[in-house]
Amino acid sequence: MGLLKFIAIVILVYVGIRFIGRFLLPLFLGILIKRAGDNSNAGRYWQNRRSQEGEVKLKGKKTESRFSKDEGEYVDYEEIKD
C-alpha cells in the first residue's frame, strides 16, 4: 500500500510540474517580456528627444576637487636628479 501511495504522489508531482511548465510558465514569461518592452520604449523617448538650438548639455559626473580649499594651492612638480 505504501508503494502505491508513493508512486501516486510521484505521478501527481510530475503531472503538476508539466502543467506549470506548459501553461503557466509561458504566460508568466510573456508578461515579463511585455513589461521589459514597455520599459525600453520609455527610455527611448528621452534618448531621442531633440534639444533646442543653442542648448548645451553636459554628460558625465560632476568632478570634485581632490583637495580642500584649506590645503592651499596644489603645485605639480618634477624631481630633477643631478
mmCIF file of the N, C-alpha and C atoms, coordinates in Angstrom:
data_MODEL
# 
_entry.id   MODEL 
# 
loop_
_atom_site.group_PDB 
_atom_site.id 
_atom_site.type_symbol 
_atom_site.label_atom_id 
_atom_site.label_alt_id 
_atom_site.label_comp_id 
_atom_site.label_asym_id 
_atom_site.label_entity_id 
_atom_site.label_seq_id 
_atom_site.pdbx_PDB_ins_code 
_atom_site.Cartn_x 
_atom_site.Cartn_y 
_atom_site.Cartn_z 
_atom_site.occupancy 
_atom_site.B_iso_or_equiv 
_atom_site.pdbx_formal_charge 
_atom_site.auth_seq_id 
_atom_site.auth_comp_id 
_atom_site.auth_asym_id 
_atom_site.auth_atom_id 
_atom_site.pdbx_PDB_model_num 
ATOM 1   N N  . MET A 1 1  ? 0.814  -1.193 0.000   1.00 0.00 ? 1  MET A N  1 
ATOM 2   C CA . MET A 1 1  ? 0.000  0.000  0.000   1.00 0.00 ? 1  MET A CA 1 
ATOM 3   C C  . MET A 1 1  ? 0.861  1.261  0.000   1.00 0.00 ? 1  MET A C  1 
ATOM 4   N N  . GLY A 1 2  ? 1.947  1.237  0.765   1.00 0.00 ? 2  GLY A N  1 
ATOM 5   C CA . GLY A 1 2  ? 2.842  2.391  0.849   1.00 0.00 ? 2  GLY A CA 1 
ATOM 6   C C  . GLY A 1 2  ? 3.524  2.677  -0.484  1.00 0.00 ? 2  GLY A C  1 
ATOM 7   N N  . LEU A 1 3  ? 3.854  1.609  -1.229  1.00 0.00 ? 3  LEU A N  1 
ATOM 8   C CA . LEU A 1 3  ? 4.496  1.784  -2.527  1.00 0.00 ? 3  LEU A CA 1 
ATOM 9   C C  . LEU A 1 3  ? 3.547  2.417  -3.530  1.00 0.00 ? 3  LEU A C  1 
ATOM 10  N N  . LEU A 1 4  ? 2.288  2.007  -3.515  1.00 0.00 ? 4  LEU A N  1 
ATOM 11  C CA . LEU A 1 4  ? 1.301  2.592  -4.429  1.00 0.00 ? 4  LEU A CA 1 
ATOM 12  C C  . LEU A 1 4  ? 1.066  4.072  -4.112  1.00 0.00 ? 4  LEU A C  1 
ATOM 13  N N  . LYS A 1 5  ? 1.038  4.401  -2.832  1.00 0.00 ? 5  LYS A N  1 
ATOM 14  C CA . LYS A 1 5  ? 0.858  5.794  -2.424  1.00 0.00 ? 5  LYS A CA 1 
ATOM 15  C C  . LYS A 1 5  ? 2.049  6.634  -2.906  1.00 0.00 ? 5  LYS A C  1 
ATOM 16  N N  . PHE A 1 6  ? 3.253  6.111  -2.750  1.00 0.00 ? 6  PHE A N  1 
ATOM 17  C CA . PHE A 1 6  ? 4.462  6.813  -3.194  1.00 0.00 ? 6  PHE A CA 1 
ATOM 18  C C  . PHE A 1 6  ? 4.440  7.032  -4.709  1.00 0.00 ? 6  PHE A C  1 
ATOM 19  N N  . ILE A 1 7  ? 4.093  6.015  -5.468  1.00 0.00 ? 7  ILE A N  1 
ATOM 20  C CA . ILE A 1 7  ? 4.037  6.119  -6.929  1.00 0.00 ? 7  ILE A CA 1 
ATOM 21  C C  . ILE A 1 7  ? 2.974  7.130  -7.348  1.00 0.00 ? 7  ILE A C  1 
ATOM 22  N N  . ALA A 1 8  ? 1.828  7.136  -6.672  1.00 0.00 ? 8  ALA A N  1 
ATOM 23  C CA . ALA A 1 8  ? 0.762  8.094  -6.993  1.00 0.00 ? 8  ALA A CA 1 
ATOM 24  C C  . ALA A 1 8  ? 1.223  9.526  -6.729  1.00 0.00 ? 8  ALA A C  1 
ATOM 25  N N  . ILE A 1 9  ? 1.928  9.752  -5.636  1.00 0.00 ? 9  ILE A N  1 
ATOM 26  C CA . ILE A 1 9  ? 2.437  11.092 -5.319  1.00 0.00 ? 9  ILE A CA 1 
ATOM 27  C C  . ILE A 1 9  ? 3.464  11.529 -6.356  1.00 0.00 ? 9  ILE A C  1 
ATOM 28  N N  . VAL A 1 10 ? 4.359  10.641 -6.742  1.00 0.00 ? 10 VAL A N  1 
ATOM 29  C CA . VAL A 1 10 ? 5.373  10.972 -7.749  1.00 0.00 ? 10 VAL A CA 1 
ATOM 30  C C  . VAL A 1 10 ? 4.704  11.332 -9.079  1.00 0.00 ? 10 VAL A C  1 
ATOM 31  N N  . ILE A 1 11 ? 3.697  10.574 -9.462  1.00 0.00 ? 11 ILE A N  1 
ATOM 32  C CA . ILE A 1 11 ? 2.989  10.856 -10.724 1.00 0.00 ? 11 ILE A CA 1 
ATOM 33  C C  . ILE A 1 11 ? 2.271  12.199 -10.641 1.00 0.00 ? 11 ILE A C  1 
ATOM 34  N N  . LEU A 1 12 ? 1.615  12.487 -9.531  1.00 0.00 ? 12 LEU A N  1 
ATOM 35  C CA . LEU A 1 12 ? 0.927  13.766 -9.367  1.00 0.00 ? 12 LEU A CA 1 
ATOM 36  C C  . LEU A 1 12 ? 1.902  14.955 -9.393  1.00 0.00 ? 12 LEU A C  1 
ATOM 37  N N  . VAL A 1 13 ? 3.039  14.797 -8.756  1.00 0.00 ? 13 VAL A N  1 
ATOM 38  C CA . VAL A 1 13 ? 4.062  15.864 -8.782  1.00 0.00 ? 13 VAL A CA 1 
ATOM 39  C C  . VAL A 1 13 ? 4.573  16.051 -10.207 1.00 0.00 ? 13 VAL A C  1 
ATOM 40  N N  . TYR A 1 14 ? 4.819  14.989 -10.914 1.00 0.00 ? 14 TYR A N  1 
ATOM 41  C CA . TYR A 1 14 ? 5.290  15.065 -12.295 1.00 0.00 ? 14 TYR A CA 1 
ATOM 42  C C  . TYR A 1 14 ? 4.266  15.766 -13.191 1.00 0.00 ? 14 TYR A C  1 
ATOM 43  N N  . VAL A 1 15 ? 2.986  15.382 -13.054 1.00 0.00 ? 15 VAL A N  1 
ATOM 44  C CA . VAL A 1 15 ? 1.934  15.998 -13.854 1.00 0.00 ? 15 VAL A CA 1 
ATOM 45  C C  . VAL A 1 15 ? 1.796  17.479 -13.489 1.00 0.00 ? 15 VAL A C  1 
ATOM 46  N N  . GLY A 1 16 ? 1.920  17.803 -12.210 1.00 0.00 ? 16 GLY A N  1 
ATOM 47  C CA . GLY A 1 16 ? 1.848  19.195 -11.769 1.00 0.00 ? 16 GLY A CA 1 
ATOM 48  C C  . GLY A 1 16 ? 2.967  20.042 -12.347 1.00 0.00 ? 16 GLY A C  1 
ATOM 49  N N  . ILE A 1 17 ? 4.169  19.505 -12.348 1.00 0.00 ? 17 ILE A N  1 
ATOM 50  C CA . ILE A 1 17 ? 5.312  20.235 -12.920 1.00 0.00 ? 17 ILE A CA 1 
ATOM 51  C C  . ILE A 1 17 ? 5.131  20.419 -14.420 1.00 0.00 ? 17 ILE A C  1 
ATOM 52  N N  . ARG A 1 18 ? 4.639  19.404 -15.091 1.00 0.00 ? 18 ARG A N  1 
ATOM 53  C CA . ARG A 1 18 ? 4.387  19.520 -16.537 1.00 0.00 ? 18 ARG A CA 1 
ATOM 54  C C  . ARG A 1 18 ? 3.327  20.582 -16.820 1.00 0.00 ? 18 ARG A C  1 
ATOM 55  N N  . PHE A 1 19 ? 2.275  20.633 -15.995 1.00 0.00 ? 19 PHE A N  1 
ATOM 56  C CA . PHE A 1 19 ? 1.212  21.619 -16.162 1.00 0.00 ? 19 PHE A CA 1 
ATOM 57  C C  . PHE A 1 19 ? 1.766  23.028 -15.999 1.00 0.00 ? 19 PHE A C  1 
ATOM 58  N N  . ILE A 1 20 ? 2.565  23.239 -14.957 1.00 0.00 ? 20 ILE A N  1 
ATOM 59  C CA . ILE A 1 20 ? 3.164  24.561 -14.723 1.00 0.00 ? 20 ILE A CA 1 
ATOM 60  C C  . ILE A 1 20 ? 4.079  24.925 -15.880 1.00 0.00 ? 20 ILE A C  1 
ATOM 61  N N  . GLY A 1 21 ? 4.879  23.987 -16.331 1.00 0.00 ? 21 GLY A N  1 
ATOM 62  C CA . GLY A 1 21 ? 5.815  24.261 -17.417 1.00 0.00 ? 21 GLY A CA 1 
ATOM 63  C C  . GLY A 1 21 ? 5.140  24.530 -18.747 1.00 0.00 ? 21 GLY A C  1 
ATOM 64  N N  . ARG A 1 22 ? 4.031  23.889 -18.996 1.00 0.00 ? 22 ARG A N  1 
ATOM 65  C CA . ARG A 1 22 ? 3.369  24.002 -20.290 1.00 0.00 ? 22 ARG A CA 1 
ATOM 66  C C  . ARG A 1 22 ? 2.430  25.202 -20.377 1.00 0.00 ? 22 ARG A C  1 
ATOM 67  N N  . PHE A 1 23 ? 1.721  25.534 -19.305 1.00 0.00 ? 23 PHE A N  1 
ATOM 68  C CA . PHE A 1 23 ? 0.693  26.570 -19.379 1.00 0.00 ? 23 PHE A CA 1 
ATOM 69  C C  . PHE A 1 23 ? 1.053  27.842 -18.621 1.00 0.00 ? 23 PHE A C  1 
ATOM 70  N N  . LEU A 1 24 ? 1.480  27.701 -17.387 1.00 0.00 ? 24 LEU A N  1 
ATOM 71  C CA . LEU A 1 24 ? 1.693  28.885 -16.561 1.00 0.00 ? 24 LEU A CA 1 
ATOM 72  C C  . LEU A 1 24 ? 3.027  29.574 -16.824 1.00 0.00 ? 24 LEU A C  1 
ATOM 73  N N  . LEU A 1 25 ? 4.066  28.840 -17.093 1.00 0.00 ? 25 LEU A N  1 
ATOM 74  C CA . LEU A 1 25 ? 5.379  29.439 -17.337 1.00 0.00 ? 25 LEU A CA 1 
ATOM 75  C C  . LEU A 1 25 ? 5.392  30.317 -18.583 1.00 0.00 ? 25 LEU A C  1 
ATOM 76  N N  . PRO A 1 26 ? 4.856  29.887 -19.734 1.00 0.00 ? 26 PRO A N  1 
ATOM 77  C CA . PRO A 1 26 ? 4.820  30.783 -20.894 1.00 0.00 ? 26 PRO A CA 1 
ATOM 78  C C  . PRO A 1 26 ? 3.982  32.039 -20.646 1.00 0.00 ? 26 PRO A C  1 
ATOM 79  N N  . LEU A 1 27 ? 2.907  31.903 -19.902 1.00 0.00 ? 27 LEU A N  1 
ATOM 80  C CA . LEU A 1 27 ? 2.075  33.060 -19.572 1.00 0.00 ? 27 LEU A CA 1 
ATOM 81  C C  . LEU A 1 27 ? 2.873  34.054 -18.729 1.00 0.00 ? 27 LEU A C  1 
ATOM 82  N N  . PHE A 1 28 ? 3.562  33.541 -17.733 1.00 0.00 ? 28 PHE A N  1 
ATOM 83  C CA . PHE A 1 28 ? 4.380  34.387 -16.859 1.00 0.00 ? 28 PHE A CA 1 
ATOM 84  C C  . PHE A 1 28 ? 5.517  35.047 -17.637 1.00 0.00 ? 28 PHE A C  1 
ATOM 85  N N  . LEU A 1 29 ? 6.198  34.302 -18.488 1.00 0.00 ? 29 LEU A N  1 
ATOM 86  C CA . LEU A 1 29 ? 7.299  34.867 -19.274 1.00 0.00 ? 29 LEU A CA 1 
ATOM 87  C C  . LEU A 1 29 ? 6.793  35.905 -20.274 1.00 0.00 ? 29 LEU A C  1 
ATOM 88  N N  . GLY A 1 30 ? 5.606  35.687 -20.842 1.00 0.00 ? 30 GLY A N  1 
ATOM 89  C CA . GLY A 1 30 ? 5.025  36.667 -21.759 1.00 0.00 ? 30 GLY A CA 1 
ATOM 90  C C  . GLY A 1 30 ? 4.767  37.991 -21.071 1.00 0.00 ? 30 GLY A C  1 
ATOM 91  N N  . ILE A 1 31 ? 4.284  37.934 -19.837 1.00 0.00 ? 31 ILE A N  1 
ATOM 92  C CA . ILE A 1 31 ? 4.050  39.163 -19.068 1.00 0.00 ? 31 ILE A CA 1 
ATOM 93  C C  . ILE A 1 31 ? 5.369  39.870 -18.793 1.00 0.00 ? 31 ILE A C  1 
ATOM 94  N N  . LEU A 1 32 ? 6.399  39.125 -18.427 1.00 0.00 ? 32 LEU A N  1 
ATOM 95  C CA . LEU A 1 32 ? 7.707  39.730 -18.163 1.00 0.00 ? 32 LEU A CA 1 
ATOM 96  C C  . LEU A 1 32 ? 8.296  40.379 -19.411 1.00 0.00 ? 32 LEU A C  1 
ATOM 97  N N  . ILE A 1 33 ? 8.169  39.728 -20.552 1.00 0.00 ? 33 ILE A N  1 
ATOM 98  C CA . ILE A 1 33 ? 8.703  40.275 -21.800 1.00 0.00 ? 33 ILE A CA 1 
ATOM 99  C C  . ILE A 1 33 ? 7.958  41.543 -22.185 1.00 0.00 ? 33 ILE A C  1 
ATOM 100 N N  . LYS A 1 34 ? 6.654  41.570 -21.982 1.00 0.00 ? 34 LYS A N  1 
ATOM 101 C CA . LYS A 1 34 ? 5.864  42.754 -22.297 1.00 0.00 ? 34 LYS A CA 1 
ATOM 102 C C  . LYS A 1 34 ? 6.278  43.926 -21.420 1.00 0.00 ? 34 LYS A C  1 
ATOM 103 N N  . ARG A 1 35 ? 6.471  43.672 -20.141 1.00 0.00 ? 35 ARG A N  1 
ATOM 104 C CA . ARG A 1 35 ? 6.910  44.742 -19.230 1.00 0.00 ? 35 ARG A CA 1 
ATOM 105 C C  . ARG A 1 35 ? 8.289  45.261 -19.605 1.00 0.00 ? 35 ARG A C  1 
ATOM 106 N N  . ALA A 1 36 ? 9.193  44.376 -19.985 1.00 0.00 ? 36 ALA A N  1 
ATOM 107 C CA . ALA A 1 36 ? 10.537 44.806 -20.382 1.00 0.00 ? 36 ALA A CA 1 
ATOM 108 C C  . ALA A 1 36 ? 10.468 45.663 -21.636 1.00 0.00 ? 36 ALA A C  1 
ATOM 109 N N  . GLY A 1 37 ? 9.603  45.311 -22.576 1.00 0.00 ? 37 GLY A N  1 
ATOM 110 C CA . GLY A 1 37 ? 9.438  46.107 -23.787 1.00 0.00 ? 37 GLY A CA 1 
ATOM 111 C C  . GLY A 1 37 ? 8.871  47.477 -23.482 1.00 0.00 ? 37 GLY A C  1 
ATOM 112 N N  . ASP A 1 38 ? 7.926  47.565 -22.547 1.00 0.00 ? 38 ASP A N  1 
ATOM 113 C CA . ASP A 1 38 ? 7.356  48.855 -22.166 1.00 0.00 ? 38 ASP A CA 1 
ATOM 114 C C  . ASP A 1 38 ? 8.412  49.750 -21.532 1.00 0.00 ? 38 ASP A C  1 
ATOM 115 N N  . ASN A 1 39 ? 9.257  49.172 -20.695 1.00 0.00 ? 39 ASN A N  1 
ATOM 116 C CA . ASN A 1 39 ? 10.303 49.962 -20.041 1.00 0.00 ? 39 ASN A CA 1 
ATOM 117 C C  . ASN A 1 39 ? 11.339 50.451 -21.041 1.00 0.00 ? 39 ASN A C  1 
ATOM 118 N N  . SER A 1 40 ? 11.675 49.651 -22.037 1.00 0.00 ? 40 SER A N  1 
ATOM 119 C CA . SER A 1 40 ? 12.681 50.078 -23.006 1.00 0.00 ? 40 SER A CA 1 
ATOM 120 C C  . SER A 1 40 ? 12.136 51.185 -23.898 1.00 0.00 ? 40 SER A C  1 
ATOM 121 N N  . ASN A 1 41 ? 10.850 51.152 -24.222 1.00 0.00 ? 41 ASN A N  1 
ATOM 122 C CA . ASN A 1 41 ? 10.265 52.220 -25.025 1.00 0.00 ? 41 ASN A CA 1 
ATOM 123 C C  . ASN A 1 41 ? 10.242 53.538 -24.265 1.00 0.00 ? 41 ASN A C  1 
ATOM 124 N N  . ALA A 1 42 ? 10.040 53.492 -22.974 1.00 0.00 ? 42 ALA A N  1 
ATOM 125 C CA . ALA A 1 42 ? 10.046 54.721 -22.172 1.00 0.00 ? 42 ALA A CA 1 
ATOM 126 C C  . ALA A 1 42 ? 11.435 55.340 -22.164 1.00 0.00 ? 42 ALA A C  1 
ATOM 127 N N  . GLY A 1 43 ? 12.470 54.527 -22.131 1.00 0.00 ? 43 GLY A N  1 
ATOM 128 C CA . GLY A 1 43 ? 13.839 55.046 -22.146 1.00 0.00 ? 43 GLY A CA 1 
ATOM 129 C C  . GLY A 1 43 ? 14.206 55.662 -23.472 1.00 0.00 ? 43 GLY A C  1 
ATOM 130 N N  . ARG A 1 44 ? 13.664 55.132 -24.551 1.00 0.00 ? 44 ARG A N  1 
ATOM 131 C CA . ARG A 1 44 ? 13.983 55.663 -25.879 1.00 0.00 ? 44 ARG A CA 1 
ATOM 132 C C  . ARG A 1 44 ? 13.415 57.060 -26.073 1.00 0.00 ? 44 ARG A C  1 
ATOM 133 N N  . TYR A 1 45 ? 12.319 57.371 -25.398 1.00 0.00 ? 45 TYR A N  1 
ATOM 134 C CA . TYR A 1 45 ? 11.731 58.700 -25.527 1.00 0.00 ? 45 TYR A CA 1 
ATOM 135 C C  . TYR A 1 45 ? 12.737 59.760 -25.107 1.00 0.00 ? 45 TYR A C  1 
ATOM 136 N N  . TRP A 1 46 ? 13.402 59.530 -24.012 1.00 0.00 ? 46 TRP A N  1 
ATOM 137 C CA . TRP A 1 46 ? 14.351 60.533 -23.520 1.00 0.00 ? 46 TRP A CA 1 
ATOM 138 C C  . TRP A 1 46 ? 15.615 60.571 -24.363 1.00 0.00 ? 46 TRP A C  1 
ATOM 139 N N  . GLN A 1 47 ? 16.022 59.450 -24.913 1.00 0.00 ? 47 GLN A N  1 
ATOM 140 C CA . GLN A 1 47 ? 17.227 59.425 -25.732 1.00 0.00 ? 47 GLN A CA 1 
ATOM 141 C C  . GLN A 1 47 ? 17.001 60.134 -27.065 1.00 0.00 ? 47 GLN A C  1 
ATOM 142 N N  . ASN A 1 48 ? 15.820 59.993 -27.634 1.00 0.00 ? 48 ASN A N  1 
ATOM 143 C CA . ASN A 1 48 ? 15.548 60.559 -28.951 1.00 0.00 ? 48 ASN A CA 1 
ATOM 144 C C  . ASN A 1 48 ? 15.041 62.000 -28.897 1.00 0.00 ? 48 ASN A C  1 
ATOM 145 N N  . ARG A 1 49 ? 14.798 62.522 -27.730 1.00 0.00 ? 49 ARG A N  1 
ATOM 146 C CA . ARG A 1 49 ? 14.295 63.873 -27.596 1.00 0.00 ? 49 ARG A CA 1 
ATOM 147 C C  . ARG A 1 49 ? 15.351 64.859 -28.077 1.00 0.00 ? 49 ARG A C  1 
ATOM 148 N N  . ARG A 1 50 ? 14.960 65.714 -28.983 1.00 0.00 ? 50 ARG A N  1 
ATOM 149 C CA . ARG A 1 50 ? 15.930 66.643 -29.556 1.00 0.00 ? 50 ARG A CA 1 
ATOM 150 C C  . ARG A 1 50 ? 16.061 67.879 -28.680 1.00 0.00 ? 50 ARG A C  1 
ATOM 151 N N  . SER A 1 51 ? 17.275 68.385 -28.584 1.00 0.00 ? 51 SER A N  1 
ATOM 152 C CA . SER A 1 51 ? 17.486 69.597 -27.799 1.00 0.00 ? 51 SER A CA 1 
ATOM 153 C C  . SER A 1 51 ? 17.226 70.823 -28.666 1.00 0.00 ? 51 SER A C  1 
ATOM 154 N N  . GLN A 1 52 ? 16.903 71.914 -28.013 1.00 0.00 ? 52 GLN A N  1 
ATOM 155 C CA . GLN A 1 52 ? 16.648 73.143 -28.748 1.00 0.00 ? 52 GLN A CA 1 
ATOM 156 C C  . GLN A 1 52 ? 17.962 73.689 -29.287 1.00 0.00 ? 52 GLN A C  1 
ATOM 157 N N  . GLU A 1 53 ? 17.876 74.468 -30.340 1.00 0.00 ? 53 GLU A N  1 
ATOM 158 C CA . GLU A 1 53 ? 19.074 75.015 -30.965 1.00 0.00 ? 53 GLU A CA 1 
ATOM 159 C C  . GLU A 1 53 ? 19.777 75.941 -29.982 1.00 0.00 ? 53 GLU A C  1 
ATOM 160 N N  . GLY A 1 54 ? 21.073 75.760 -29.823 1.00 0.00 ? 54 GLY A N  1 
ATOM 161 C CA . GLY A 1 54 ? 21.866 76.587 -28.928 1.00 0.00 ? 54 GLY A CA 1 
ATOM 162 C C  . GLY A 1 54 ? 21.935 76.051 -27.508 1.00 0.00 ? 54 GLY A C  1 
ATOM 163 N N  . GLU A 1 55 ? 21.196 74.995 -27.202 1.00 0.00 ? 55 GLU A N  1 
ATOM 164 C CA . GLU A 1 55 ? 21.206 74.444 -25.859 1.00 0.00 ? 55 GLU A CA 1 
ATOM 165 C C  . GLU A 1 55 ? 22.428 73.542 -25.699 1.00 0.00 ? 55 GLU A C  1 
ATOM 166 N N  . VAL A 1 56 ? 23.107 73.672 -24.585 1.00 0.00 ? 56 VAL A N  1 
ATOM 167 C CA . VAL A 1 56 ? 24.310 72.886 -24.323 1.00 0.00 ? 56 VAL A CA 1 
ATOM 168 C C  . VAL A 1 56 ? 24.011 71.915 -23.194 1.00 0.00 ? 56 VAL A C  1 
ATOM 169 N N  . LYS A 1 57 ? 24.326 70.638 -23.415 1.00 0.00 ? 57 LYS A N  1 
ATOM 170 C CA . LYS A 1 57 ? 24.133 69.618 -22.392 1.00 0.00 ? 57 LYS A CA 1 
ATOM 171 C C  . LYS A 1 57 ? 25.467 68.958 -22.103 1.00 0.00 ? 57 LYS A C  1 
ATOM 172 N N  . LEU A 1 58 ? 25.778 68.793 -20.842 1.00 0.00 ? 58 LEU A N  1 
ATOM 173 C CA . LEU A 1 58 ? 26.990 68.114 -20.433 1.00 0.00 ? 58 LEU A CA 1 
ATOM 174 C C  . LEU A 1 58 ? 26.610 66.761 -19.861 1.00 0.00 ? 58 LEU A C  1 
ATOM 175 N N  . LYS A 1 59 ? 27.285 65.722 -20.327 1.00 0.00 ? 59 LYS A N  1 
ATOM 176 C CA . LYS A 1 59 ? 27.039 64.384 -19.811 1.00 0.00 ? 59 LYS A CA 1 
ATOM 177 C C  . LYS A 1 59 ? 28.238 63.970 -18.981 1.00 0.00 ? 59 LYS A C  1 
ATOM 178 N N  . GLY A 1 60 ? 27.969 63.255 -17.937 1.00 0.00 ? 60 GLY A N  1 
ATOM 179 C CA . GLY A 1 60 ? 29.050 62.755 -17.103 1.00 0.00 ? 60 GLY A CA 1 
ATOM 180 C C  . GLY A 1 60 ? 28.892 63.209 -15.671 1.00 0.00 ? 60 GLY A C  1 
ATOM 181 N N  . LYS A 1 61 ? 29.764 62.704 -14.830 1.00 0.00 ? 61 LYS A N  1 
ATOM 182 C CA . LYS A 1 61 ? 29.731 63.024 -13.420 1.00 0.00 ? 61 LYS A CA 1 
ATOM 183 C C  . LYS A 1 61 ? 30.348 64.387 -13.159 1.00 0.00 ? 61 LYS A C  1 
ATOM 184 N N  . LYS A 1 62 ? 29.815 65.057 -12.198 1.00 0.00 ? 62 LYS A N  1 
ATOM 185 C CA . LYS A 1 62 ? 30.419 66.310 -11.772 1.00 0.00 ? 62 LYS A CA 1 
ATOM 186 C C  . LYS A 1 62 ? 31.672 65.955 -10.984 1.00 0.00 ? 62 LYS A C  1 
ATOM 187 N N  . THR A 1 63 ? 32.794 66.504 -11.396 1.00 0.00 ? 63 THR A N  1 
ATOM 188 C CA . THR A 1 63 ? 34.047 66.180 -10.718 1.00 0.00 ? 63 THR A CA 1 
ATOM 189 C C  . THR A 1 63 ? 34.240 67.114 -9.540  1.00 0.00 ? 63 THR A C  1 
ATOM 190 N N  . GLU A 1 64 ? 34.725 66.547 -8.483  1.00 0.00 ? 64 GLU A N  1 
ATOM 191 C CA . GLU A 1 64 ? 35.010 67.338 -7.298  1.00 0.00 ? 64 GLU A CA 1 
ATOM 192 C C  . GLU A 1 64 ? 36.512 67.532 -7.199  1.00 0.00 ? 64 GLU A C  1 
ATOM 193 N N  . SER A 1 65 ? 36.901 68.596 -6.562  1.00 0.00 ? 65 SER A N  1 
ATOM 194 C CA . SER A 1 65 ? 38.313 68.874 -6.376  1.00 0.00 ? 65 SER A CA 1 
ATOM 195 C C  . SER A 1 65 ? 38.928 67.807 -5.475  1.00 0.00 ? 65 SER A C  1 
ATOM 196 N N  . ARG A 1 66 ? 40.135 67.414 -5.781  1.00 0.00 ? 66 ARG A N  1 
ATOM 197 C CA . ARG A 1 66 ? 40.804 66.410 -4.962  1.00 0.00 ? 66 ARG A CA 1 
ATOM 198 C C  . ARG A 1 66 ? 41.303 67.000 -3.652  1.00 0.00 ? 66 ARG A C  1 
ATOM 199 N N  . PHE A 1 67 ? 41.407 68.300 -3.590  1.00 0.00 ? 67 PHE A N  1 
ATOM 200 C CA . PHE A 1 67 ? 41.970 68.963 -2.423  1.00 0.00 ? 67 PHE A CA 1 
ATOM 201 C C  . PHE A 1 67 ? 40.957 69.949 -1.866  1.00 0.00 ? 67 PHE A C  1 
ATOM 202 N N  . SER A 1 68 ? 40.922 70.057 -0.563  1.00 0.00 ? 68 SER A N  1 
ATOM 203 C CA . SER A 1 68 ? 40.012 71.031 0.037   1.00 0.00 ? 68 SER A CA 1 
ATOM 204 C C  . SER A 1 68 ? 40.639 72.415 -0.058  1.00 0.00 ? 68 SER A C  1 
ATOM 205 N N  . LYS A 1 69 ? 39.830 73.425 0.113   1.00 0.00 ? 69 LYS A N  1 
ATOM 206 C CA . LYS A 1 69 ? 40.321 74.806 -0.007  1.00 0.00 ? 69 LYS A CA 1 
ATOM 207 C C  . LYS A 1 69 ? 41.237 75.175 1.145   1.00 0.00 ? 69 LYS A C  1 
ATOM 208 N N  . ASP A 1 70 ? 41.187 74.421 2.232   1.00 0.00 ? 70 ASP A N  1 
ATOM 209 C CA . ASP A 1 70 ? 42.033 74.709 3.391   1.00 0.00 ? 70 ASP A CA 1 
ATOM 210 C C  . ASP A 1 70 ? 43.478 74.273 3.169   1.00 0.00 ? 70 ASP A C  1 
ATOM 211 N N  . GLU A 1 71 ? 43.721 73.398 2.203   1.00 0.00 ? 71 GLU A N  1 
ATOM 212 C CA . GLU A 1 71 ? 45.064 72.865 1.985   1.00 0.00 ? 71 GLU A CA 1 
ATOM 213 C C  . GLU A 1 71 ? 45.962 73.829 1.221   1.00 0.00 ? 71 GLU A C  1 
ATOM 214 N N  . GLY A 1 72 ? 45.424 74.796 0.591   1.00 0.00 ? 72 GLY A N  1 
ATOM 215 C CA . GLY A 1 72 ? 46.237 75.723 -0.184  1.00 0.00 ? 72 GLY A CA 1 
ATOM 216 C C  . GLY A 1 72 ? 46.296 75.305 -1.636  1.00 0.00 ? 72 GLY A C  1 
ATOM 217 N N  . GLU A 1 73 ? 47.183 75.940 -2.385  1.00 0.00 ? 73 GLU A N  1 
ATOM 218 C CA . GLU A 1 73 ? 47.280 75.692 -3.818  1.00 0.00 ? 73 GLU A CA 1 
ATOM 219 C C  . GLU A 1 73 ? 48.137 74.460 -4.080  1.00 0.00 ? 73 GLU A C  1 
ATOM 220 N N  . TYR A 1 74 ? 47.695 73.622 -5.005  1.00 0.00 ? 74 TYR A N  1 
ATOM 221 C CA . TYR A 1 74 ? 48.433 72.428 -5.372  1.00 0.00 ? 74 TYR A CA 1 
ATOM 222 C C  . TYR A 1 74 ? 49.382 72.767 -6.509  1.00 0.00 ? 74 TYR A C  1 
ATOM 223 N N  . VAL A 1 75 ? 50.644 72.407 -6.331  1.00 0.00 ? 75 VAL A N  1 
ATOM 224 C CA . VAL A 1 75 ? 51.643 72.667 -7.359  1.00 0.00 ? 75 VAL A CA 1 
ATOM 225 C C  . VAL A 1 75 ? 52.201 71.326 -7.810  1.00 0.00 ? 75 VAL A C  1 
ATOM 226 N N  . ASP A 1 76 ? 52.071 71.053 -9.109  1.00 0.00 ? 76 ASP A N  1 
ATOM 227 C CA . ASP A 1 76 ? 52.612 69.838 -9.663  1.00 0.00 ? 76 ASP A CA 1 
ATOM 228 C C  . ASP A 1 76 ? 54.102 70.073 -9.950  1.00 0.00 ? 76 ASP A C  1 
ATOM 229 N N  . TYR A 1 77 ? 54.939 69.159 -9.523  1.00 0.00 ? 77 TYR A N  1 
ATOM 230 C CA . TYR A 1 77 ? 56.375 69.343 -9.727  1.00 0.00 ? 77 TYR A CA 1 
ATOM 231 C C  . TYR A 1 77 ? 57.015 68.045 -10.188 1.00 0.00 ? 77 TYR A C  1 
ATOM 232 N N  . GLU A 1 78 ? 58.205 68.173 -10.729 1.00 0.00 ? 78 GLU A N  1 
ATOM 233 C CA . GLU A 1 78 ? 59.004 67.015 -11.128 1.00 0.00 ? 78 GLU A CA 1 
ATOM 234 C C  . GLU A 1 78 ? 60.342 67.089 -10.396 1.00 0.00 ? 78 GLU A C  1 
ATOM 235 N N  . GLU A 1 79 ? 60.813 65.927 -9.981  1.00 0.00 ? 79 GLU A N  1 
ATOM 236 C CA . GLU A 1 79 ? 62.113 65.921 -9.338  1.00 0.00 ? 79 GLU A CA 1 
ATOM 237 C C  . GLU A 1 79 ? 63.211 65.935 -10.397 1.00 0.00 ? 79 GLU A C  1 
ATOM 238 N N  . ILE A 1 80 ? 64.217 66.700 -10.130 1.00 0.00 ? 80 ILE A N  1 
ATOM 239 C CA . ILE A 1 80 ? 65.361 66.778 -11.045 1.00 0.00 ? 80 ILE A CA 1 
ATOM 240 C C  . ILE A 1 80 ? 66.530 66.107 -10.336 1.00 0.00 ? 80 ILE A C  1 
ATOM 241 N N  . LYS A 1 81 ? 67.085 65.073 -10.977 1.00 0.00 ? 81 LYS A N  1 
ATOM 242 C CA . LYS A 1 81 ? 68.237 64.367 -10.385 1.00 0.00 ? 81 LYS A CA 1 
ATOM 243 C C  . LYS A 1 81 ? 69.508 64.929 -10.967 1.00 0.00 ? 81 LYS A C  1 
ATOM 244 N N  . ASP A 1 82 ? 70.459 65.156 -10.092 1.00 0.00 ? 82 ASP A N  1 
ATOM 245 C CA . ASP A 1 82 ? 71.757 65.691 -10.538 1.00 0.00 ? 82 ASP A CA 1 
ATOM 246 C C  . ASP A 1 82 ? 72.694 64.639 -10.992 1.00 0.00 ? 82 ASP A C  1 
# 
